[in-house]
């Protein structure tokens, strides 16, 4: 019978830039995963910090080259969406690369304060404040502006938001307007719930901003939920948005920036293909073309990349606890964790991650279903993008099999409720942060141990 390694090498162009198999087991960005397992055990979350900087630098380079190619008159700024992962070590790594930040809710702002107190940012950093804002969020934004964070830009999400800032911000300040996008045709609803209606954006400027000596319109923001892709829908939404910029720019000389929300995709299969350079060039060319047709100066560009920034730095590793043959067709490998609580996008969005065994590649393989520990019938994983089946090595007698899910670094902890109470009281796994020193050696830090019963009892009020 063929070995698992034969299946992978026949199906994919392997090894890849991210994965390699050595005698010691699978490597992820060069990190020897069996060494991580031997040191920390499973289940465990991994964050490999250098990949964050790699992706940021790559995007900045691509936009810089495209702007130079088309002689684009404008600057590019990279913004990290903190909602993708709020962890301090993620922000610390990202901020090494001269980036800016985007916030989504009230409690993002105390993070901004803490980063400033630690000397990781200064008051010149651009802070784009998105979201439908409750009173506390508006208060925190106002306090930032009054404390000298002059590049903090509240992005107006509705027609009633501006008066609070007018009343409470002491000095003149900049704002943005989020323009509501049409959702993709396959989406349940036609128009996004967020942002100012397209037909009302110009009206908002004329009635509340045009003759307002205290407030300047600085940027327009659009968010396309499915992210940046090479589809007629995406290019139509982008061009429609740039037309709006041109219309407003003719009557608003302070408007000089477009904020493109919705980011790049990340690898979800070993077959993943996406021409990042081509897409970036098309964005630059399309914006420049629309502006030329309207005889309008090209804007500065700002992108909000969250998943692209941090997603490919993450992995989640499980042990297979045992196997169960439930009927003639269903062989189950039971893992020491839960998909519902620890990788909720699998359950909630039917999302696929790259899944590979970490050891036993020289064993024969078989079709399996992966089962989680909760009592919910949906706590399983059984389809991979390349086969509509999951194949894994047969488990040798008295030897463990380890399985990794890769590029899981964005959103999973936040959606799963990190450090809180999860379904069936499945504990949050341990979290290991991996870096690489100047000698190329990997360094490991246990950021958080596996959640214990005492923390759960405390949350539930038993203490």
N, C-alpha and C positions, 0 to 999 in steps of 0.2 A: 504493500500500500504506500502511496506517495506521502512524503513528509509535508508538514505544514509549510516549511521553508520553500518547498517546490511550488506549492499553491501561490504563495506571495510572489515569487520570482517570475512565475508564468503569467500572473494576472497584472502585475504592476512593474513599472520601471523602478526597481528597488536595488540598492538603498536610495533614499531621497536626501534632500538638503537637511531635513529635520530628523530622519530616522536611519539607524543602521543597526545591524545585528552582529555582535561580536560573540566570542566564546563565552563571555561572562553574562550574556543576555542582551536585551534590547537597549539601545541608547536613544535618548530624546535630546536633541540639540547637543549631542555629545555626552550628556549626563548618563553614567552607568546606573540604570534603574535598579538592578539587583543590589547594588551597593546601598542605595537609598532604602530599599526594603529591609535589608539586613540590619541597617542602623536604626530604622524608625518603625518598621512593621507596617501593617495595613489595618484598616483602610486609611489612606492618606491623600491629602491634597498637596500638590507641588506647584510652586511658582518659581520659574527660572528667570531671574531679573534681566539678564543681558538681552533677552529677546525683545523686551519692551523697547529698549533703546534702539535695537536693530530696526524694528518696524518704523519707529518715529523717524530715524535718519533716512530710511528708504523713501518714505513719503515726501519728506522735505526735499530730498534730492530730485525726485521725479517731478514735482511741481516746479522746482527751480529750473530744471532742464527744459521742461515744456514752455515755460515763460520765456526763456532765452531763445528757444527755437522760433517761437512766433512773435518775438519782440514785444511781448505783452507789457504794457505800461501799468504796473501795479505790483504790490507786494503780496507775499503769501505768509500766512501765520497758521501754525498748527495748534489746535485746541484739543485738550483731552477732556472727555466727558466723564466726570468723576463718578457718575452713577454706575458705570461699568464695573468698577471695583474701587471702593473707598479706602482700601487698606493703606496704612502709612507707608509701607515699603514699596507699594506700587507708585504712589505719588512721588516718593523720594527718587525713585529711579527715573520716572518720566521727566521730572523737573531738571534732571541733569542736561536736558537737550533743548533748552531755550524754548519752552512751549508756554501756552496759555491755558486757562481753565474755563470749563463750562459747568454751571451749577443747575440743579433741577428743583431744589426744595430748601426749606428753611435751614435745615441742619447741615447743609453743605457749607454754610457761611462760617460756623465755628471751626470747621476744618481749615478754611482760608485763614482765619485768625491764628490758628495754631501753627500753620505753615509759616506765617509771617513771624510769629514769636520765635520760631526755631531758626530763622534766618534762611529758609529755603526759598522764599519769594520776597520781593520788595513791593512797594506801593505802585510801581509802574506796570505791573503785570496786568494783562487784559483779562477781565473776569466777565464772561457772558452769562447773564442770569436769565435762564429760560424757565418755562413752566407757568401754569395758572397759579397765581400767588395768593396765599393766605396772608392775614395781617402780619404775622410774625416774620414771614419771608420778606415782605415789603419793609418792615422795620429794620431787619438786619441789613438789607441792601442800602437803605438810607444811612444807617450808621457807618457802613463802609465808605460811602461817598463823603460823609461829613468828616471822616477820619483821614481823608486824603487819598483814598484809592480812586483817583480820578478816571482811571480806565475801567472801572466797574460799570457795565452797561446793562441796565434792566431792559429786557426785551419785552415790549408790550404784547400781551396775549389777548387782550380784550379792550373794548372802548372805554371801560371805566377805571383802568388801572392807573393812569397818569396822575390824577389829582393828588393822590397820597404823596407822591414824590415832590410834586410842586409845592405842597404845603410844608414838608418836613426837611427837604434837602436845602442847605443854606446857599450854596454857590451854583452857578450854571453847570449843567451836566448833560451827558449824552444818553440817548436812548436808541433802542432798535425797535423794529416792528416785525413780529412773526406773521407771515402770510400763510393762511391755511391752504394746504395742498389738497388736490383731489386724490383720493385713495386709489390704489391699483384696481383695475376692473374686477378682479376676482375677490376683492375684499367685500365684507358684508355691508359696509356703509360706503357712501359715495364720497363724502368730504370729511377730512380730519376734524376731530373735535377741538383741536388746539390751533391757536393763531387767529388772526383777524381775517374775516371774510375778504376774499380777493377784491370784491367790488367796494368794500369799505375802507381799504387801506389808504387810498388817496384822500378820501373824505376825512379820515382820522388825521392825516397830516394837515390838511387845509383848515380844519376846525380847531385843532388843539395844539398844533406845533408851528405852523407857518409863521405866525406873528408872535410867537412866544419867545421872549428874550432870554428866558431862563433855561430852556430846553432845546437841544439840537438833535435832529434826527441823524444818526451816524451810520446805522446799518440796517439792512433787510435780511431776514432769516427765513429759510425754507427748510422743512424737514420732510424727506421722503422715506416712509417707514420701511420699505423693502431694501433700502440702501442704494448705493450707486451701482447700477448695472447697465449693460449695453442693450437697452430695450427701447422700443418706440415710446412707451409710457414714460420712462425716466427722462429721455431727451425732450419730450413734449412738456413735462412739468418744469424742467430746468429752463427751457427757452421762454416759457410763459412767465416764469418768475423774473428772468432777466429783462423781459419786456416791461414788467412792472417797475423794475429798478430804473430803466431808461425813462419811463414816464415820470417817475418821481424826481429823478436826478435833474430834469429840466427846470423844475420849480423849487428844488431843494439843493443848494450848492454844498451843504454840509454832508450830504449823503455820499459816502465814498467807499462803502464796504458791503460785500455780499458774504453772508454766512451760510455755507452749504451744510446742512445737517443730514444725517443718514450717511453712514460710512461705508468703507470697503468691506467686502466679505472676507472671511478667513477660511483656511483649508478645513473642509469637513469630510474629505476622502483622500485616499492616496491617488485618486484619479483627478483631483481638483485642478481645474485650469481657469485662469483669469488673467487677462492681459492688462495689468495695472498701468503700465506705461501708455498703452493705447488709450485707455479710459481717461487718464489724466490729460493727455494731449487733446482728446475730444472735448473735455470740459473747457479747457483754455480756448480752443478754437471756436467752440460754440458761443461762449460768452463774448469773445472778441468780435465775432461776426455779427451778433445781434446788436452790440454797441455801435459798431460801424454803420450798420443800416439805420440806426436811430441818431447818428451823429452825436454820440454820448461818450464821455470819457470812460474808459474801462475801470472797473472797481478794484480795490484791494480784495483779496480772497482770504476767507477764513474757513477751514474745515473742522468739523467736530468728529473726531475719530475716537470711539470708545472701545468697541469690540476689537477693532483692528489693532489698537494700541496694546491691549493686555491679553486678548484671547489666546494667542498662540504661545503665551508664556506658561500656560497652565496645563496640568494633567491630574487625573484622579486614578488612584491605583487600588485594586481590590485583590483579595485572595479568593479563590474558589473553595468554598467550604466543603462541598460535596456535590454529587450528581444524583439525579432522580429520573428514572424512566417512568413517565406518567402514563403513556400509552404507546402504541406502535410507532407513532410519529414524533412524539414530544420527549426529547431528552433535555433535562434542565440542569444547568450549572448554577448553583446557588452561591451568590457572592456575600461577602461580609459587610454589606452596606445596603443602601437603598437608592434607586434611581429617582424616586419621587422626591425624596428629601435632599439628596446630595447632587443630583444632576437634573433639576426640575424641568429644564427645557426639553428633555427627552419625553417626559410625561405630558407637559403642558402644550408644547409646540410640535411634538413629533419630530424633534430635531435630531439629526445624526451627527455624532462625533466620530473621529477616527478611533477605531477600537483595534487593539493588537495585543496578543499575548506577550508577556515579557520573557518567558522562558519556555523550554520544551519545544523549540521550533523543529527539532529533528524527530519529533514524534509524529505518527500518523494523525490525520485530522478527521473530524466528524462534524456534522451539522448539529447545532445546539440552540437552545434558548437560554438567555441569562435572566435569572430571577433575583429580585431584591428581597429584603427581610421583612418589609411591612406586610400586613394582612390584606392590603389592597390588591385587587386582581389586576390593576394596571401597572404594577411595579415590576416591569420586565423590559427587556431589550432583545429584539429578535430579528431585526432587519438591518443589513448593512447596504450601503449605497451600491456596492459593486456586484452584489449577487442576489439581493432580496433574501438572503440567508446569512446566518452567522456560522462560520466555521472556526473551530478552535482545536488545538491539539488534544488528543486523548490524554487523560491524566494517568501518569505512571503510578503504580502501587506505592503508597506511603510517601509520595512526593507531592509538594504543593504546586499548583498552577496559579500564576499571577497574571492578571489582566489589567491593561491600562486603557483609559479613555483620555484622548488628547485634544488639546486646544480648548480646554474647558475653563480658561482663566477669566472669562467675563460673565457677570450677572449671576452665576450659579449660587454663590454664597448669599447674595442679597435676596434673591427670590426664594431660596430655600429657608431663609430665616436663620442666619449665622448666629450661633451662640444662644438660640432660643429653644422653643419647644417644637419638636417636629413629630410627624405622624408615627404612632406606635412608640414614641419616645426613643426613636433611633438616634444615637448620639452623633453629633457633628464629628467628622474624622479629624485626625491630627493634621496640622498644616506645616509643611516644611518649605522654607525659603532657601533657594540655591543661588549663589552668585559665583563669579569667577574672578580670582585675583590677578594681579599684574603678571604673575608667572604662569597663568593659564590653568591654575589649580582650582578645582571646585571647592567651595565652602558651603557648609550646611548649617542652618539655624532652625531649631524647632520653634516656630512662632507660637503655636498653640498645641497642647496635648489633646488627645481625644476627650470629648466632653464627658463629664462624669455625672453620677446621680445627684451629687450635692448641688451642682449648678442648676440642674433641672428642678430639684425641690425648692430652691431659692426662688426661681422664676415663678413657680406655681404657688408660692405663698406658704409652704409647709414649714419654713424656718421662721 
